[in-house]
Amino acid sequence: MKKIFATLMIACLAAGAWAADMPGQGFGFQIGWAQPILRLNSSSALYPKDSLVNVTKLNGLKVGLVYDVSYIKGFGSTVGINYTFAAGHSNWVTTGITNYPRTRTQTFYQELELFVDWQYKFEVAKETYLMLYTGPTLQCGLIYDERAVTEMQNFSGDIVRTISSTNRYTRNDADNVLSNNDLTRLNITWGVGAGFQFKKYFIRGGYDFGLINPYANKQFVTLTGSTSDRYTRGRLDQWSIKIGMYIWYED
């Protein structure tokens, strides 16, 4: 499946280059909000194997460059690259009868992506368009940093904080059950969305469905010593809303 989507990406990029002399083109930039969502299944036998009940939602910023071209009668494509930074944290969890000690997890995420969207624009007024789009995105994770934060109160009443950080893309605990949490950098998504364009300005929003299992390890030894893939089910999705402007645009 990875080879198929890579081939589609190359074909769409080639089509964009072939259309360099066609009318209805634009090159510009975009910036907006992104919400990566890591959905993982549960290790408990109480849930079906593919029930993605463990959800981590992050919020952040997406910036990128876009090239837009129309082929015929409103049909066209948009190709571009984006950089995404997002972060989030869990609620505090106390382990005693008082507020301390307490722990929570902070997550920091960065990725680069190449996207190709096939779109249809229809004009609702002069130089004003509505659009629908769909297409694949190839993502490369740079950082997925999880920080376990612990706060304790000492005898003087001061709060002492300790932080333990792990990049889930680079950890390699091949002989430890903790390696089951390692994630792969590569992700392919398929997105659907809609947008609005007025002259050189546009806004787009949509949802990308992850198509690749995010776990780096598909089989591993459990705590009881048996081999299982029960824990390795999931996907990495993403919401996004972007506003942008074409620096150069030709009707």
C-alpha positions, 0 to 999 in steps of 0.5 A, a space after each residue: 500500500 505504501 508503494 501505491 500511495 507513493 506512486 500516486 504522489 509522484 503522478 500528481 506532482 508530475 501532473 502539476 508540473 505539466 500544467 505549468 502553462 495552464 490558466 487557473 494557477 496559484 502559488 502561496 502560503 497557508 497557516 492555521 490550526 491542527 489537531 493530531 489525534 493518536 487513537 490506540 486500542 486497549 491491552 485489556 481483553 474487555 475490549 475488542 482488538 480493534 477498539 481504539 479507546 485510548 485517544 490522545 488529542 494535541 492542538 497546534 500550528 500548521 504552516 506551509 506552501 501550496 501550489 494550486 492548478 485548475 485543469 478543466 471546468 473547475 476540476 484541479 488539484 492542490 499540492 504542497 508541504 506543511 510543517 505541524 507543531 502540536 502539544 497537549 497534556 493529560 490531567 493531574 493524577 494524585 497517588 495519595 490522599 492529598 494533592 501531592 504527589 501527582 503526575 501527568 503526561 505532557 506531549 510534544 509533536 512535530 511533523 513534515 508532510 507532503 499533500 496532494 488534494 484533488 478538488 472541484 471549485 464552483 463559482 458562486 460570485 465573481 472571483 468567489 468560489 466554494 470547493 470540495 477536495 480529497 486526497 492523500 498526505 504523506 507525513 514524516 514524524 520528527 518528534 513525538 516527545 512524552 514527558 512524565 511530570 511528577 510534583 511532590 511537596 517536601 517537608 518545607 512545603 516547597 513543590 519539587 518537580 521532576 521530568 522524565 522525557 522519551 521520544 517515542 520515535 527514537 527509543 529502542 528497547 528491543 528486549 523490553 515490553 516498553 518497546 511496544 509503545 514505540 511509534 513509526 515516523 511514517 504515516 499516510 492519511 486520506 483527507 476530505 474537506 471543503 473550502 472557500 476562496 475570494 480572489 487571492 485569499 482562501 480558507 480550507 478545513 477538513 479531516 485526515 484519516 490515518 491509514 498506517 498502523 502507528 506502532 513500530 513493532 507489530 509483534 512483541 512479547 507480553 509480560 506473561 511471555 507470550 507473543 501477541 499483536 493485541 496492543 498494536 492497533 491504531 491510527 494517527 488522524 488529524 483535523 485542520 483549518 487553514 487560511 492562506 493567500 496566493 502570492 501569485 495567482 493567474 485566472 
